[in-house]
Amino acid sequence: MTESQGGKQLRLERSGGFAGLLLRASFQYSQLSEAERGAVEQCFQRWPGSDPAAGQPDRFSYRLELAERSALVPEAHWPEALKALLTALRPTAG
Amino acid sequence: MRSYHFIVPPQLLEQRALRGSAEEREIALATLSIDHSIRAGRIQNTLLAGSAQRLQLAVRRGAGRPDRTVFDAKHRLDTHATSVLRTEEGQPAGDAAANQAFDGLGATYGFYWDVFRRDSIDNAALPLLGEVHFGERYDNAFWDGERMMFGDGDGQLFTGFTSAIDVIGHELTHGVTEATLGLRYLGQPGALNESISDVFGSMVKQYQLGQTADQADWLIGAGILGPVMQGQALRSMKAPGTAYEGDNQPGSMSGYVSTASDNGGVHLNSGIPNHAFYLAAVALGGRAWEKAGRIWYEVMVRRAVGPQAGFVQFAQATTTMAASLFGLGSAEANAVQEAWRETQVL
């Protein structure tokens, strides 16, 4: 973990699904486990960027943001190590 | 049998009608209208010739009857579950979700067969495979190209997805769209993809309830909301943006949402073509599938737009199709055009 990342908030957003609801959660990056931070890093490397991309109908997609970095992860590729983070998601307007 | 041929192929006329200048469009539409009755007869003859072969196939495998299997995902994210809960041959399962999914798949198949003589998603008797209890407290239902997955809901946002027949109609229609227009699931073509699923999902429900357009509630996902969701449904085709507290679907282009989320806002901006369909169906009266539904369906099966189509292209295609099916200047063509104007697409 870099010094700049340690005090940062990791923002997570779920969009899509049949309902198309927007859910969000945020986490203190420094409080994630080592395995979780490793999985987040892999997401940034494998699914970088935040431009919308074509997907499969009604599947969820997950956006991660940490400082200047972002990743857009298709549901089918969401890491098992980050599964617990999903329980913190709450509905949000817009 | 006498064969009629036109110097200008109808496909070219249809292309001109869709993509030409205003003058080209007017001429093409007039020509299409004149040759409509002759072409209709020719198409009918072609269909009759082909129908002998299809009839033989139909008799062999019982076209008009779905081939359904419902699997138990056992709360895993398993898109290839093998534990069978119900088949065509078996008795009702001791599992409410499995029976609801089975019935919903059957009702959707029945709608497409009865109304459009479409034999399953691919019009070639594709077996309908569903999985219930997908994932843990999973708040979603989706079609993955082979099977339809139903989560049980988390009990807070959603109470399940098998009880709403329009949800099942919506998901299976994604398969029909994939088999016909192949609309890219991003931005405006993605929103059209979503809208088509809502349009046909709603019609499946209206067909089952025997409702006319003015009797229908035009809600999507009524009855599946949990206590956290304050509202009556997920989407309203009649009044987009009013289905639940926080619903911000637009009903016209003035409210079009530009966003990177949700594949470019496909579930938000679908409110615009949804509302156009509602306006056309109600203006035409009767049962939605008889005229407005027929027009939308013909645009799909004739692939009148490409996979990247935006709202304007789809609006032009449905307007042209209405003129082709019912005549230039017909009430149907005018109603469709007016619906797209009211939603500020045209």
Interface residues (C-beta under 8 A of the other chain):
Chain A: E13 S15 G16 G17 F18 A19 G20 L21 L22 S50 D51 P52 A53 A54 G55 Q56 P57 D58 R59 F60 S61 R63 L72 P91 A93 G94
Chain B: D139 N140 A141 F142 W143 D144 G145 L157 F158 F161 V167 H170 E171 H174 R184 Y185 L186 G187 G190 N193 E194 S197 G221 V228 M229 L234 G246 N248 T259 A260 S261 D262 N263 G264 V266 H267 L268
